[in-house]
Each structure stands twice: as structure tokens, then as C-alpha cells.
Amino acid sequence: MATATIDGISTRYEVIGSGPPLLMYAPGGFDASLDRWSSMGVYAKIKPLDHLSKKYSCIVFDRRETGQSGGRIERVTWAHFVAQGKGLLEHLGISRAHLMGGCMGCSPVMAFGVAHPEIVQSMVLFWPVGGAKYRLSSHQRFAQHLAYVQENGLEKVVSLVTSSGKSFGEDPRGGPWAAVIKHDRVFAETYAKYNVDQYKLIVAGMVRTLFDRDTSPGAEPEDLLRCDIPALVIPGRDASHATSAARYVEECLPKAEYWDVPVAEQTAETVPPRILKFLDAVTR
């Protein structure tokens, strides 16, 4: 593992394999550490890194505020996640790359394509998050954290996280900076002393900005409709990855290929070859 400092925040990353660069925004919601590509749910089943790294340089990293990466108390938006990925490519001396997102990682990939189309060679969007249930559950998660802060204060949040060791995904009370609190003592001390009223405004604005629609979040439809980047969309089908969200992404991206395959048929034998076929066709 290696680390890079991007905009003052530490990013843990790893480059696996060789070939054209493929920057990979991890799945896992607010637990998006690089190991999720190998250990989580469907990804443990299809093992994308095992296959993709044979032909591509897979750049995996802990998204800011997750895993061993750092963070900062601010109203985090999709643009902040884009900046982290762009900074990592610059750190590695890469001017152009394929991008792949899993789960919530699809949203920063789309935002990246809109903001920096000259850098993005293609986009693989595996199980884009979205749907009414996803929006509601996301808002509920932040509401649980804010209620805990209101009742107990930020020092108690630090005590909760350090004693339980649980992430924001595992225990919403710990909030979106739980991972950083857990591994960075200096950050935890600063966090505990932060102005509570200002903090609540930051968190409220953060959830409203990130989860503002019942379709797949990340970029405005008008911007996606103008995005001339080849994309492969692979749909999920559950409360967090509504098939309607994947169809919305297909509708908005002019050069999208929609792989209309049921989740039950998305296996280690079918998914990696389909992704490689797409990447090979657009690599130039």
C-alpha cells in the first residue's frame, strides 16, 4: 500500500496489474475502502480485480473519509470525490484513464466525466446507486447521526466510535467521519472540539447535496446528456441499487451501453469478460 497527500488529505491507494490505467472508485457507500473490491457482496463473487488487472493497471484507493484515508470536516460533495481521484492520477503522472465505479462509486465517476471529459477515456458503472428507497435510507442514516449529536455532543461521538470501532455504514450514530476518528487521534481531538451548531449545518447540507433525487445522484441530467464518453452500465436490483437508476443513467449518457442481464446471471464467468470487451473496444 502507498499513500498520497491530495489537497491536504491523505489517500491510501494501490496499483494492481499492468497496462492502460483504470481508476476504480470503490463500492460500499460510506465504507468505500479499496478492499471492498474483493471482499464485499457481489464483488467477492465476481472478483473484478483478479480479471481486470491482467490487462489493465487497476488503481484502487480508500475514498476520503473511509478506510485508512484521511478527511476534513466540510460539506463534502461529489466534486470533492472527483478532486481526490483527479489528484491521485496527477500524483501517478497519468493524464488519461478509464474509470470504473461500483455502487456509490458510480456517482463520482459520472461527476468526473462531466467535470473533466478530457481525462476520462471511458466509464464502467457497475450497479449505480439510486431509487426512492435509497434516497430515503440515506437521509435516515444522516438523521440518526444528527440526532445522536444533538443529544450527546461530538465528544460522545468520538467515544462511541473509538470504543465500538464501527464505521458509519455499520452504526449511523458515528457519522461520516467515523473512519478518520478511528485511525487519526489528532483529527479525533479536533473533531471533538468542533462547534456543534456549525457541524450540524455542515452535515445537513452534505446529505441534502449528495442525495437530492430519486434517480442516480452525482451529476445533473443536462450535463450527462452532453457527456460524450463511452460508458458501460451494469444494473443492480435491490433497495440501494434500483434498476430504474441504471436505466436513468443509460437514458442520460449518449454513448452508454446497457448490459441487460439479471443480477442472478452476473457471475465471475460473465461480468469480467463483458467489462474487458468494453474496455478493449474503447482503449486507444
N, C-alpha and C positions, 0 to 999 in steps of 0.2 A: 504494500500500500504506500501511496505517496500523498503529500498534501500541497496545496497551492493556496496562497492568500489572494482572494479576489474581492476588491472593494472593501478591504479591511476584515474580511471574514474568511476563516479557514475552511477549505474544501478538501475532504478526503476523496481520493479517486484511484482508479487502477485502469491500466490499458491492457487488454487481453487479446491476444492474437496479432495478426499482421494483415496488411492490405489497406484498401481505402478506409478512411476514418468513418466510424459510426458512433455518434454521440447518443447515449441512451439515458433518458430520464426515467428513473425507476418507478415501479408501481408501489402501492402501499399507502396511498393517501398521505397522512402526516407522519407516516413511519417509512418514508421512501429512502431507505438506505440501500447501498449497492447490492448487498447480499439478497435482497428481495427478488432479484432476477433469477436466483437459483433455489430459494427456499420457500417462496410463497405460493400457495394455491396452484393455479393453472400453470404458473411459470416453473414450479418444481416439476410439473408433469411434462411440459414441452421442452424444458431445458434450452432456452434460446441461445445462451452464451456458448454452450458446447458446440452448437452448429454454426452460428454466425461467426465465431472467432476463427474458424478455419479459413475464411476468405476475407474477413474484414477486421480492422483494428477497433475492437469494441471498447469505447471509453465509458466506463461506468463510474458513478460517483454518488456520494451521500448528498442529497439535496440539502440546502441550507436549512437549519433548524431540525435536521434529522441525523440519525446515526452519530458519527464522530465529527461531522461538520459543525461549524460554529453558527452563530446567529446574532441578530441585533433586534432590540425592541423597536419596532417601527410597523407601520401599516403595510404589511407585505402584500404585494400584488403579483400577478403573473409576470409583469415586467421585471420584477426582482429575480424571479427564477430564470428568465431569459438571460438577464445580465450575468448570472452565475455561469450558465452554460457557455455563453459567448466568451466570458473571461477565461474559462478553462481551455477552450480552443485556442485562444490567444497565448495562453501560458505554454501550450504544447506546440505552438508555431503552426497551427492548422488554419488555413484561410477558407476552406470549403469542406463541408461534411454532410453525410446523410444523418438524419435524426430519427430516433425511434422513441416513442413513449408508450408506457404501459399504464393502464388505469388513469389515475390523476396526472400521471406524467404526460399524457396526450395533450393536456391543456397548455403547458408551457411550450411544447413542440409547435403547436399551431400558432401561439403568440410569437414564437421565434421566427417562424416562416413569414408572418406578416411584417414583423419589425425589421428583419434582416434577410430578405429573399436572396441577396447576392451570396450569402454564406451557405444557405440550405440547398443541398442537391436534391434531396427527396425527403419525404416524411412517411414513416411507418407508424400507424396509430392503432395500437392493439387494445381493444376494449376501452374506448373513450368513456370516461365517467359522464353521468348526466341522467336526466329524468326528474320528475317531480319528487319521487321518494328520496333521491339523492340530495336534492336541494334542501328538503325538509330535515333530513337526518344531519346534514352538515350544519345547518343553523342550530339545531338542537344541541349538537356537540359543543359549539361555542357558547350557547346559552348556559349549559351546565357549568362550564368553566367560569363564566362571568358571575353566575350565582354563587359559586364557591368563593370567588374573590370578594364579592360583596359581603358575604357573611364572615369570612375568616381573614382576609387580607393576603398580601403577597408573601409575607414571611411563612405563612402556613402552607402556601402553595409549594414553596421550596422544601419545607419539612415533609410534605406529602410525597413529593417526587423523589427526594433523596432516601426516604425510608422504604418506599414501595418499589422504586426502580422502574415503574411503569411509564410507558410512552403516552402521548396524547391519544393515540388510537386505542390503547388498552384501557385508559382511565381519563375521560374527558376533563375531569376536575384539574388535572395537571397543566392543561393548556398547551398552546402550540410551541412553547419554548421549553417543554419538559426535557427533551433530549439534551439540550445545551445546559440546562440546570444540572442535569445528572452527571455530566462529564467535565464541566468547566466551573471550578469553585469561584473564580473571580467574577464570572458572569452571574452566578447564583447570588453572590453577595450584592452585586449591583441591582439585580432584578428585585431582590427582597426590599430594597430601599426606594424603589421607583414610586413616583407619585401615583396613587391608586386611581384617582379620578382621571388623570391623563391616560393611564394604562387602559382603563375601561373604554375610553373613546377610541383608542388605537385598535383594540380588539373588535369593537363593534363595527368600525369602519372596514376592518380586514375581512370579516365574514361577509359583509354586505357587498364588498367589491369582488371577492373571489367567487361567491356562489349567488349570482344575481339573476339566474334564469333556469328554466326547466329543461333546456336543451343542454348540450355540452358546453361548458364555460371555457374561457381562455382568450377568445378573440371575437370581435364584432362580426356579424354575418356579412356586412357590407365589405369589410376588409378581406374576409375569407373568399368572397366571390371574385375578388380581384387578385387572388393569390395564384400565380401561375407555376406552382411547384407540384411535380408528380407526387401522389400520395396513395398509400395502400391502407384501407380501412378494414379492420377485422372486428366484427361486433361481439359484444358480450350479451348477456341476458340475465340480469338479476337486479336487485334493488339499487345497486350503486352504478351499474353499467347497463342502462336501459338500451335496448336495441334501437329505440327511437332516437337516442343520442347519436349513435353511429350513423343512422340514416340521415340525420341532420347534417353531420359532418360531410357525408358524401354529397348531399344536395348543395352544400355551400362551396366545396372545393372543385373548381372546374376540371382539374386533372386527377380526380380521385378514382381509384379502382376499389370497388366494394366487393369483398370476398364473402359471398352469401352462403356461408357454411354454418350449420348449427353448432352450438358450443360442444355438444357431445362428440362431434366429429373433428374437433380441433385438438389434435394429438401431436405427440413428438414425431410421428410419421408424416403428418400433413402440414403442420404450421411452418416449421423451419424451411422446408423446400419452397413453400409458397412465398415466404418473405425473401428468400435468396433469389428466386426467379424475378421478383420485382426489383430488388436491388441491382442485380446483374444487368437488367434491361435498361436501367437509368444511369448506371455508372459510366462515366465518360471523362 
